[in-house]
Amino acid sequence: MLRARPGPDSAGARVGFVMPDDGEAADRDEAPRAQWRQADVRRAIAAAEKAGLSAYRIEIAPDGTIAIVVGD
């Protein structure tokens, strides 16, 4: 997660972003993994086929995010 950092001056200053410190990263790494079900994957496949995709793959990230990646 990125945190907003104030810019150099308050009048029209740009907002920058900083990476979290090590303590925040450790908390995020220990978060429980999201649950997914086989029905979720079937639903993703059905959506890809309904869209007429012929070259795709289904990816499941460690956090449980299911993505349809299109292409050869």
N, C-alpha and C positions, 0 to 999 in steps of 0.2 A: 504494500500500500504506500503510495506517495503522499507526502505531506506538503501543503503549500508553504512557501517561504516568502516573506515580504521582499519586495525589490529594494533598490538602493535609495529611492526617495518616495514620498507618499503621493506626489502629484503626477499621475499618469505612469506610475512605475509598473513595470512588468512583474508578474508573479512567477517565481521559479519553483522547482520541485526538488526535494531532496529524498534520498533513499532512507528508509528507517534504520535506526541504529541496530546493533547486533541483538540486543534484548528483544526488540519488537520482532525481528526476523525469527528468533527462536520460538516465540509465542505462536507465530503463524505456522511454523513447521510442525508444531505439535497438535494442530487442529485435527479433529476427527475427519476421516474421509467421508465424502458424501456417498449415500447408497444409490445404486441404480439397479434396475431389474431387467431381466431379459425382455420383458414386454416393452421397455423403453427403447431397446435396440431394435426390436421388430418394428416399432412405430417409426423410427428414423429410417429404416430400410424401406418401409412402405411409402414414406414421404418422398424419398429419393426416386423410387420407381414411378410414383404418381407424377412427379415432375418431369419424367421422361429421361432421367439421367442414365447413361449406359456405363460411364467410367467414373466410379466413386468408391470411397471407402468410409467406413464408420470408425471414428476414433473416440476412445473414452480416456479422458485425462485423469490423473490421480485425484483431483478434487471432485470427480464424478460428472464433469461436463461431457456431454455427448455431442460430437461434431460430425457433420457430413462434409468430407473433403472431396471436391470435384476435380477431375482431371485424370490424364493417363498416368 
